[in-house]
Amino acid sequence: MVSTCFYASESQSNFDTRVCLNQMIVNKTNETANAVLLATQDEFASLDSGLHKAFPVMWILIASVLVFWMQVGFTMLEAGSVQIKNTNAILFKNLMDASLSAICFYALGSSFASGHEGGDEYTFIGSGSWFYDSMQDPHLWFFNWTFAGTAATIVSGSLAERCRLESYLVFTGVITTFVYPVVAHWVWSQSGWLSAVVTVSNGEPYLRHNGFIDFAGSGVVHMVGGISGLAGSIIVGPRKGFSDPKIRKTLKGQSDVLYSLGVGILWMGWYGFNAGGVYASDIACASENVFSCLDLAAEIMVTTTLSTSCGALTAIVVSRVFFGHYNLTHCLNGLLAGLVSITGPCPVVNPPAAMLIGAIGSLIYFSAAHLLSRIGVDDPLSAFPIHGCCGMWGVLSVGIFATRSNIRKVYGFDNNAVESGNQFRNQLIGLLAIASWSFVTSSVVFLSLRAAGILRVDQEVENTGLDVAVHGITRYQTSHAQTRPVVSVDENLEGTDGRKQDIRLSFIQDRKLVRLHQSFAGGRD
């Protein structure tokens, strides 16, 4: 019998102990060790495969929750921006945004956005998978729904304090079922005519070169929401007294605290908004190992932070130089302008460019807000200046500041499209298409509602407040834990020439809305 022997020592110097093992035992030991090693390798391979599938799903779900958290931010921001008599109404509209958009996007919107992506016949709109019947990637549905809800809630700010609830719900259904999903299909699907991640038509984007780049939605989400809001604010008309500069100053929001809280929540949620897409998109890094996109996500968070900060700092300077004081609302809106501006270009620009993009976005917000005020368009929350105009800037900035190396890293294209101007051309084409689609489709809806006589509340309801007339609110708490009645006065007592004068008083008595109207001749005593 052949044996295998080896020597051992207890003193580490003299190997004086001889140990011999039967060869059969040695062979069995080697076979067992090899079997254990092979099993361990199989387990590691299985673990790696499972991690490769599970980690992106986990990342997208966490990002989706952050984006949904932005709904709370928008709610607080809008509640702080309206008059106290309309607080309940704006809170209710934001709650309905989330609820109604979920059903509409589940039933039809998701299909129009991403159903049947393959084939040249689906360049304009998706089809099939109605009511998301396949449910193959529920995490992607959840992620995409949060974006659709964001586009819808932007519009509520433009229509605040004078739009009927029923009309707003109709438009929320339309934008999340049709208006937004079509644009999302153009830009983010694998067959959309603007898409940079096309997998049909020989894998080449329809727009040469690189397609239209809008990574997280400066155009798809913010332009759609902001421009739809512009159409609505024009058609519904301004709030009463908006044309009078003195009265306009009284239409300011009720709480800077709520506004600041909302903006802070939005800034936090925006990291999920911008960086969440690294595992939700068909981008170059996703084809490597499971952790390869984390570096890109970190870079996105850096550019997002720098653009946001420069937007806020620019607004502080503008407020002090041109308005004579440090205005908190200006600073907060400048911060939002920086966020919106960097949303589209966040992975393809370098940090210095991100800082410049945010600063320019803040200036664009100021310019657009001033222009709207001059032409008499009432946008209570500056939704169009912030989301619409800064969204346009974010789209165009890709064609100016994107680098060849970043585009190659994110999308896999290696060409001189930015240097040659082709990328700016693509961005301009996409901007015009999204702006036209959003304005026209939204205008059709709002004009139809106005023609039906259900778009705007009547004057007495607007004077008294939507909370009283629509939501049954009769009293508001004061800081001293007391209550005060909701009272609205509408008077016209300026004349002293004997012409008939009117005074209208609306108040709450025994939980009922009471309106008094007194007409008399002469002026004020």
DRENROLO-95615 format. One line per 2 residues: number of its first residue (from 0); for each residue x, z, y of C-alpha. Coordinates in nm, 4 decimals, decimal comma, padded with zeros to 6 digits. Example, Ala and Ser with C-alpha at 12.3 -4.5 7.8 and 13.67 -1.06 7.14 Angstrom:
BEGIN
0> 01,2300 00,7800 -00,4500; 01,3670 00,7140 -00,1060
! end
This chain:
BEGIN
0> 00,0000 00,0000 00,0000; 00,1453 -00,1047 00,3313
2> 00,1588 00,1664 00,5934; 00,2209 00,1720 00,9685
4> 00,4463 00,4517 01,0880; 00,5452 00,5816 01,4287
6> 00,7494 00,8705 01,5594; 00,6428 01,1449 01,7950
8> 00,8040 01,4412 01,9626; 00,6878 01,7619 02,1233
10> 01,0000 01,7885 02,3461; 00,9775 01,4402 02,5103
12> 01,3415 01,3741 02,4038; 01,3852 01,4023 02,0254
14> 01,1385 01,1906 01,8302; 01,1710 01,3835 01,5045
16> 00,8115 01,3742 01,3775; 00,7138 01,0771 01,1583
18> 00,3453 00,9826 01,1204; 00,2317 00,7030 00,8848
20> -00,1164 00,5468 00,8672; -00,2658 00,3293 00,5997
22> -00,2852 -00,0346 00,7159; -00,6524 -00,0451 00,6281
24> -00,7191 00,2367 00,8734; -00,5197 00,0572 01,1415
26> -00,7161 -00,2639 01,0897; -01,0476 -00,0829 01,1046
28> -00,9418 00,0921 01,4226; -00,8448 -00,2396 01,5875
30> -01,1745 -00,3997 01,4852; -01,3696 -00,1098 01,6314
32> -01,1743 -00,1200 01,9554; -01,2280 -00,4947 01,9904
34> -01,6002 -00,4562 01,9248; -01,6268 -00,1847 02,1889
36> -01,4329 -00,4010 02,4365; -01,6556 -00,7033 02,3762
38> -01,9717 -00,4928 02,4103; -01,8422 -00,3442 02,7330
40> -01,7670 -00,6914 02,8710; -02,1191 -00,8064 02,7825
42> -02,2666 -00,5019 02,9539; -02,0627 -00,5655 03,2678
44> -02,1683 -00,9312 03,2664; -02,5311 -00,8284 03,2301
46> -02,4926 -00,5712 03,5057; -02,3324 -00,8288 03,7358
48> -02,6132 -01,0754 03,6668; -02,8758 -00,8115 03,7377
50> -02,7006 -00,7009 04,0553; -02,6746 -01,0618 04,1704
52> -03,0552 -01,0825 04,1529; -03,1465 -00,7307 04,2640
54> -02,9217 -00,6831 04,5662; -03,0623 -00,9754 04,7729
56> -03,4174 -00,8605 04,6945; -03,3349 -00,5060 04,8058
58> -03,1670 -00,6363 05,1235; -03,4665 -00,8528 05,2144
60> -03,7171 -00,5736 05,1508; -03,5255 -00,3304 05,3736
62> -03,4939 -00,5956 05,6465; -03,8672 -00,6694 05,6151
64> -03,9546 -00,3050 05,6746; -03,7349 -00,3061 05,9856
66> -03,9095 -00,6179 06,1152; -04,2495 -00,4642 06,0433
68> -04,1326 -00,1518 06,2312; -04,1072 -00,3822 06,5332
70> -04,4877 -00,3931 06,5343; -04,4776 -00,0267 06,6327
72> -04,2277 -00,1153 06,9049; -04,4514 -00,3864 07,0451
74> -04,7477 -00,1477 07,0310; -04,5704 00,1222 07,2320
76> -04,4287 -00,1320 07,4768; -04,7691 -00,2865 07,5427
78> -04,9443 00,0502 07,5650; -04,6991 00,1516 07,8349
80> -04,7486 -00,1753 08,0228; -05,1259 -00,1693 08,0685
82> -05,3485 00,0494 08,2825; -05,4753 00,3656 08,1195
84> -05,8300 00,2307 08,1009; -05,7116 -00,0385 07,8563
86> -05,4856 00,1718 07,6334; -05,7161 00,1886 07,3325
88> -05,7849 -00,1835 07,3527; -05,4187 -00,2864 07,3369
90> -05,3507 -00,0422 07,0512; -05,6442 -00,1854 06,8602
92> -05,5255 -00,5440 06,9101; -05,1806 -00,4656 06,7742
94> -05,3311 -00,2984 06,4686; -05,5442 -00,6075 06,4101
96> -05,2366 -00,8312 06,4467; -05,0804 -00,6765 06,1393
98> -05,3994 -00,6569 05,9354; -05,5466 -00,9984 06,0075
100> -05,2143 -01,1838 05,9973; -05,1472 -01,0477 05,6468
102> -05,4712 -01,1933 05,5085; -05,4358 -01,5259 05,6912
104> -05,0723 -01,5722 05,5937; -05,1488 -01,4780 05,2333
106> -05,4417 -01,7197 05,2071; -05,3088 -02,0316 05,3803
108> -05,0200 -01,9679 05,6176; -04,7578 -01,9137 05,3498
110> -04,8588 -02,2384 05,1803; -04,8280 -02,4378 05,5022
112> -04,4896 -02,2764 05,5702; -04,3212 -02,3116 05,2322
114> -04,5583 -02,4479 04,9678; -04,4314 -02,7513 04,7701
116> -04,1092 -02,7830 04,9683; -03,9608 -03,0632 04,7584
118> -04,0104 -03,4280 04,8488; -03,9975 -03,6385 05,1622
120> -04,3778 -03,6299 05,1902; -04,3638 -03,2628 05,2959
122> -04,1502 -03,2972 05,6079; -04,4335 -03,1912 05,8433
124> -04,6299 -02,9247 05,6565; -04,6217 -02,7503 05,3208
126> -04,9020 -02,7625 05,0669; -05,0209 -02,5939 04,7485
128> -04,9717 -02,2384 04,6235; -05,2899 -02,1402 04,8034
130> -05,3452 -01,7670 04,8205; -04,9844 -01,7446 04,7062
132> -05,1021 -01,7915 04,3482; -04,7540 -01,8324 04,1988
134> -04,6169 -01,5080 04,3513; -04,2680 -01,6039 04,2328
136> -04,0832 -01,4434 04,5222; -04,3047 -01,1687 04,6657
138> -04,0131 -01,0269 04,8663; -03,9831 -01,3578 05,0538
140> -04,3562 -01,3628 05,1234; -04,3332 -01,0104 05,2664
142> -04,0336 -01,1060 05,4804; -04,1975 -01,4225 05,6148
144> -04,5242 -01,2436 05,6888; -04,3497 -00,9938 05,9175
146> -04,2209 -01,2863 06,1235; -04,5654 -01,4438 06,1447
148> -04,7095 -01,1139 06,2664; -04,4394 -01,0914 06,5328
150> -04,5290 -01,4348 06,6711; -04,8935 -01,3283 06,6950
152> -04,8356 -00,9943 06,8657; -04,6310 -01,1573 07,1438
154> -04,9478 -01,3344 07,2596; -05,1460 -01,0124 07,3010
156> -04,9254 -00,9139 07,5959; -05,0073 -01,2330 07,7849
158> -05,3840 -01,1793 07,7478; -05,3878 -00,8055 07,8104
160> -05,6708 -00,6372 08,0046; -05,9139 -00,9289 08,0300
162> -05,9474 -01,1148 07,6982; -06,2373 -01,0416 07,4624
164> -06,1417 -00,8850 07,1334; -06,3324 -01,1403 06,9276
166> -06,1509 -01,4310 07,0906; -05,8150 -01,2664 07,0415
168> -05,8862 -01,2159 06,6718; -05,9810 -01,5823 06,6379
170> -05,6524 -01,6888 06,7923; -05,4533 -01,4444 06,5781
172> -05,6067 -01,6093 06,2733; -05,5186 -01,9570 06,3981
174> -05,1579 -01,8830 06,4947; -05,0744 -01,7070 06,1670
176> -05,2621 -01,9598 05,9522; -05,1548 -02,2831 06,1165
178> -04,9574 -02,2840 06,4432; -04,6633 -02,0680 06,3364
180> -04,6451 -02,1771 05,9680; -04,6104 -02,5450 06,0609
182> -04,3117 -02,4715 06,2868; -04,1612 -02,2428 06,0215
184> -04,1885 -02,5310 05,7732; -04,0189 -02,7719 06,0127
186> -03,7192 -02,5468 06,0650; -03,6754 -02,3163 05,7649
188> -03,8089 -02,5032 05,4610; -03,6013 -02,7199 05,2318
190> -03,7870 -03,0348 05,3348; -03,8788 -02,9802 05,7024
192> -03,7870 -03,2591 05,9415; -03,5931 -03,0179 06,1664
194> -03,4402 -02,8106 05,8874; -03,0674 -02,7471 05,8513
196> -03,1083 -02,6444 05,4848; -03,2667 -02,9629 05,3496
198> -03,2364 -03,0178 04,9738; -03,4221 -03,3521 04,9613
200> -03,3231 -03,6854 05,1183; -02,9829 -03,6679 04,9463
202> -02,9360 -03,3156 05,0803; -02,8723 -03,4411 05,4331
204> -03,0726 -03,3045 05,7272; -03,3141 -03,5511 05,8811
206> -03,1553 -03,4853 06,2207; -02,7934 -03,5971 06,1970
208> -02,5756 -03,3942 06,2045; -02,6497 -03,0408 06,0842
210> -03,0195 -03,0538 06,1682; -03,1794 -02,8083 06,4107
212> -03,0131 -02,4656 06,3889; -03,2335 -02,1640 06,4624
214> -03,1163 -01,8949 06,2263; -03,3563 -01,6081 06,2988
216> -03,6220 -01,7599 06,5227; -03,5502 -01,7991 06,8946
218> -03,7649 -02,1098 06,8636; -03,9707 -02,0553 06,5492
220> -04,0969 -01,7087 06,6419; -04,0343 -01,6385 07,0106
222> -04,0985 -01,9807 07,1585; -04,4155 -02,0149 06,9531
224> -04,5421 -01,6733 07,0650; -04,4272 -01,7024 07,4262
226> -04,5563 -02,0546 07,4886; -04,8861 -01,9816 07,3129
228> -04,9166 -01,6797 07,5415; -04,8503 -01,8989 07,8453
230> -05,1309 -02,1344 07,7442; -05,3633 -01,8398 07,6974
232> -05,2769 -01,6696 08,0256; -05,3343 -01,9927 08,2195
234> -05,6685 -02,0674 08,0548; -05,8086 -01,7131 08,0571
236> -05,7033 -01,6735 08,4216; -05,5416 -01,3829 08,6066
238> -05,6693 -01,0287 08,6234; -05,8958 -00,9477 08,9138
240> -05,6975 -00,8860 09,2304; -05,3778 -01,0422 09,0969
242> -05,3702 -01,2942 09,3814; -05,3614 -01,0125 09,6373
244> -05,0051 -00,8732 09,6638; -05,1338 -00,5275 09,7548
246> -05,3708 -00,5061 09,4595; -05,1103 -00,6594 09,2262
248> -04,8883 -00,3573 09,2792; -05,1658 -00,1329 09,1456
250> -05,1888 -00,3300 08,8204; -04,8632 -00,1874 08,6890
252> -04,8374 -00,0152 08,3545; -04,9210 00,3491 08,2935
254> -04,6068 00,4826 08,1202; -04,2368 00,4031 08,1434
256> -04,1843 00,6478 07,8571; -04,3950 00,4439 07,6154
258> -04,2349 00,1232 07,7393; -03,8850 00,2632 07,6829
260> -03,9763 00,3949 07,3396; -04,1148 00,0558 07,2410
262> -03,8033 -00,1294 07,3539; -03,5804 00,1165 07,1676
264> -03,7762 00,0618 06,8461; -03,7581 -00,3137 06,8956
266> -03,3804 -00,3026 06,9373; -03,3498 -00,1121 06,6108
268> -03,5842 -00,3447 06,4218; -03,4087 -00,6521 06,5587
270> -03,1094 -00,5894 06,3323; -03,3363 -00,6546 06,0360
272> -03,4896 -00,9488 06,2201; -03,1549 -01,1231 06,2769
274> -02,9459 -01,0120 05,9793; -03,2200 -01,0091 05,7167
276> -03,2042 -01,3854 05,6749; -02,8545 -01,3908 05,5250
278> -03,0095 -01,3473 05,1800; -03,3412 -01,5171 05,2590
280> -03,1956 -01,8561 05,3526; -03,0218 -02,1284 05,1558
282> -02,6937 -02,0838 05,3376; -02,3370 -02,1420 05,2246
284> -02,2308 -01,7817 05,1650; -02,5240 -01,7240 04,9275
286> -02,3586 -01,9521 04,6696; -02,0611 -01,7155 04,6358
288> -02,0633 -01,3633 04,4896; -02,3483 -01,1278 04,5625
290> -02,1686 -00,9382 04,8397; -02,0264 -01,2428 05,0176
292> -02,2987 -01,2506 05,2846; -02,2456 -00,8905 05,3945
294> -01,9580 -00,9885 05,6215; -02,1848 -01,2444 05,7855
296> -02,4570 -00,9809 05,8280; -02,2072 -00,7495 05,9977
298> -02,0981 -01,0276 06,2331; -02,4627 -01,0959 06,3202
300> -02,5148 -00,7313 06,4087; -02,2101 -00,7432 06,6364
302> -02,3263 -01,0531 06,8256; -02,6784 -00,9091 06,8483
304> -02,5490 -00,5845 06,9961; -02,3214 -00,7512 07,2505
306> -02,5846 -00,9980 07,3716; -02,8434 -00,7218 07,4075
308> -02,6070 -00,4968 07,5997; -02,5028 -00,7709 07,8400
310> -02,8656 -00,8633 07,8978; -02,9427 -00,5056 08,0010
312> -02,6327 -00,4689 08,2196; -02,7022 -00,7988 08,3957
314> -03,0566 -00,6853 08,4689; -02,9245 -00,3639 08,6244
316> -02,7015 -00,5617 08,8611; -02,9795 -00,8048 08,9544
318> -03,2244 -00,5207 09,0137; -02,9853 -00,3380 09,2436
320> -02,8647 -00,6428 09,4380; -03,1934 -00,8295 09,4813
322> -03,4526 -00,5492 09,4683; -03,2532 -00,2666 09,6224
324> -03,2895 -00,0167 09,3387; -03,2249 00,0371 08,9685
326> -03,5577 -00,0607 08,8164; -03,6123 00,0641 08,4608
328> -03,8611 -00,2080 08,3686; -03,6172 -00,4773 08,4799
330> -03,3438 -00,3215 08,2674; -03,5660 -00,3010 07,9596
332> -03,6865 -00,6587 08,0016; -03,3279 -00,7775 08,0479
334> -03,2403 -00,6030 07,7225; -03,5235 -00,7868 07,5458
336> -03,4092 -01,1124 07,7024; -03,0664 -01,0614 07,5465
338> -03,2233 -00,9948 07,2071; -03,4424 -01,3049 07,2153
340> -03,1591 -01,5252 07,3398; -02,9215 -01,4345 07,0557
342> -03,1818 -01,4561 06,7770; -03,1258 -01,8244 06,7030
344> -02,7469 -01,8544 06,7490; -02,6508 -01,5083 06,6145
346> -02,4396 -01,6256 06,3133; -02,2766 -01,9359 06,4646
348> -02,1319 -01,7999 06,7912; -01,8372 -01,5706 06,8554
350> -01,8699 -01,2313 07,0326; -01,7572 -01,3513 07,3801
352> -02,0134 -01,6313 07,3674; -02,2809 -01,3822 07,2565
354> -02,2107 -01,1717 07,5649; -02,2503 -01,4738 07,7904
356> -02,5684 -01,5821 07,6128; -02,7242 -01,2397 07,6732
358> -02,6236 -01,2321 08,0396; -02,7624 -01,5803 08,1063
360> -03,0793 -01,4918 07,9159; -03,1374 -01,1988 08,1498
362> -03,1022 -01,4251 08,4549; -03,3451 -01,6728 08,2993
364> -03,5990 -01,3932 08,2527; -03,5813 -01,2968 08,6215
366> -03,6122 -01,6578 08,7357; -03,9057 -01,7388 08,5086
368> -04,0931 -01,4180 08,5954; -04,0527 -01,4892 08,9674
370> -04,1717 -01,8474 08,9225; -04,4833 -01,7436 08,7294
372> -04,5705 -01,4899 08,9976; -04,5286 -01,7498 09,2724
374> -04,7619 -02,0003 09,1044; -05,0248 -01,7342 09,0257
376> -04,9948 -01,7113 08,6463; -05,0703 -01,3567 08,5327
378> -04,8535 -01,2558 08,2354; -04,8769 -00,8737 08,2338
380> -04,5885 -00,8177 07,9915; -04,3719 -01,1156 08,0929
382> -04,4162 -01,2575 07,7422; -04,3431 -01,6132 07,8479
384> -04,0338 -01,5352 08,0603; -03,8859 -01,3136 07,7879
386> -03,9938 -01,4812 07,4654; -04,0749 -01,8350 07,5720
388> -03,7976 -01,9084 07,8222; -03,5248 -01,6985 07,6619
390> -03,6263 -01,8444 07,3274; -03,5616 -02,1909 07,4702
392> -03,2256 -02,0756 07,5998; -03,1357 -01,9314 07,2602
394> -03,2156 -02,2650 07,0970; -03,0065 -02,4663 07,3436
396> -02,7154 -02,2213 07,3370; -02,6418 -02,3238 06,9775
398> -02,5490 -02,6708 07,1005; -02,3174 -02,5216 07,3636
400> -02,1482 -02,2186 07,2081; -02,1612 -02,2660 06,8287
402> -01,8209 -02,3120 06,6654; -01,7291 -02,5566 06,3922
404> -01,5884 -02,2833 06,1691; -01,8997 -02,0662 06,1994
406> -02,1329 -02,3554 06,1207; -01,9214 -02,4375 05,8155
408> -01,9319 -02,0754 05,7000; -02,3084 -02,0422 05,7419
410> -02,4439 -02,3881 05,6601; -02,1555 -02,5641 05,4879
412> -02,1319 -02,8512 05,7376; -01,7880 -02,9476 05,8622
414> -01,8096 -03,1934 06,1508; -01,7689 -03,2217 06,5268
416> -02,1423 -03,2192 06,6086; -02,1024 -02,9517 06,8784
418> -01,8051 -03,1183 07,0456; -01,9700 -03,4618 07,0403
420> -02,3011 -03,3369 07,1815; -02,5005 -03,4293 06,8714
422> -02,5871 -03,0658 06,8053; -02,7191 -03,0176 07,1585
424> -02,9304 -03,3320 07,1094; -03,0764 -03,1851 06,7892
426> -03,1479 -02,8550 06,9621; -03,3217 -03,0313 07,2515
428> -03,5370 -03,2352 07,0132; -03,6396 -02,9197 06,8299
430> -03,7130 -02,7378 07,1563; -03,9421 -03,0144 07,2825
432> -04,1212 -03,0402 06,9495; -04,1849 -02,6653 06,9186
434> -04,2884 -02,6293 07,2848; -04,5301 -02,9231 07,2677
436> -04,6831 -02,8152 06,9383; -04,7306 -02,4544 07,0483
438> -04,8781 -02,5344 07,3892; -05,1137 -02,8095 07,2730
440> -05,2531 -02,6351 06,9654; -05,2953 -02,3056 07,1481
442> -05,4611 -02,4736 07,4451; -05,7144 -02,6390 07,2153
444> -05,8094 -02,3003 07,0728; -05,8298 -02,1196 07,4074
446> -06,0210 -02,4020 07,5776; -06,2705 -02,4048 07,2902
448> -06,3219 -02,0307 07,3231; -06,3677 -02,0616 07,6993
450> -06,6167 -02,3437 07,6560; -06,8109 -02,1228 07,4170
452> -06,8182 -01,8506 07,6831; -06,6472 -01,5888 07,4683
454> -06,2901 -01,5928 07,5976; -06,2979 -01,3427 07,8831
456> -06,4791 -01,0162 07,9440; -06,7185 -01,0015 08,2394
458> -06,6080 -00,8602 08,5710; -06,7787 -00,5224 08,5372
460> -06,6178 -00,4613 08,1985; -06,2781 -00,5558 08,3429
462> -06,3299 -00,3197 08,6371; -06,4325 -00,0290 08,4182
464> -06,1821 -00,0972 08,1430; -06,2039 -00,2321 07,7910
466> -06,1722 00,1162 07,6431; -06,5105 00,2182 07,7835
468> -06,7080 -00,0999 07,7294; -06,5617 -00,2090 07,3948
470> -06,4167 00,0955 07,2220; -06,6441 00,3766 07,3362
472> -06,3734 00,5847 07,5060; -06,5230 00,8115 07,7722
474> -06,2479 01,0560 07,8701; -05,8682 01,0723 07,8813
476> -05,6494 01,3759 07,8455; -05,4467 01,4816 08,1479
478> -05,1146 01,6646 08,1454; -05,3026 01,9953 08,1990
480> -05,5096 01,9525 07,8828; -05,8199 01,8843 08,0935
482> -06,0401 01,5781 08,0872; -06,1449 01,3429 08,3560
484> -06,4152 01,0752 08,3532; -06,3342 00,7078 08,3577
486> -06,4412 00,5755 08,6956; -06,4073 00,2282 08,8396
488> -06,4946 00,1300 09,1963; -06,5368 -00,2262 09,3146
490> -06,6011 -00,2481 09,6858; -06,6022 -00,4996 09,9663
492> -06,6334 -00,3103 10,2938; -06,3924 -00,4961 10,5186
494> -06,6383 -00,6708 10,7479; -06,7717 -00,5124 11,0690
496> -06,9732 -00,8047 11,1959; -07,3076 -00,7060 11,0504
498> -07,2773 -00,9102 10,7334; -07,4114 -00,7613 10,4126
500> -07,1599 -00,5382 10,2339; -07,1474 -00,4340 09,8664
502> -07,0194 -00,1392 09,6727; -07,0279 -00,1045 09,2960
504> -06,9479 00,2157 09,1081; -06,9108 00,2427 08,7321
506> -06,8744 00,5760 08,5546; -06,9546 00,7626 08,2339
508> -07,2538 00,9933 08,2073; -07,3640 01,1421 07,8750
510> -07,1342 00,8972 07,6893; -07,3072 00,5978 07,8510
512> -07,1713 00,3455 08,0983; -07,3568 00,3780 08,4266
514> -07,3266 00,1140 08,6980; -07,4488 00,1606 09,0569
516> -07,4798 -00,1189 09,3116; -07,5548 -00,0528 09,6776
518> -07,5933 -00,3244 09,9413; -07,6098 -00,2510 10,3137
520> -07,5341 -00,4076 10,6517; -07,2581 -00,3169 10,8866
522> -06,9083 -00,1827 10,8469; -06,7520 00,1391 10,7361
524> -06,8304 00,4499 10,9485
! end
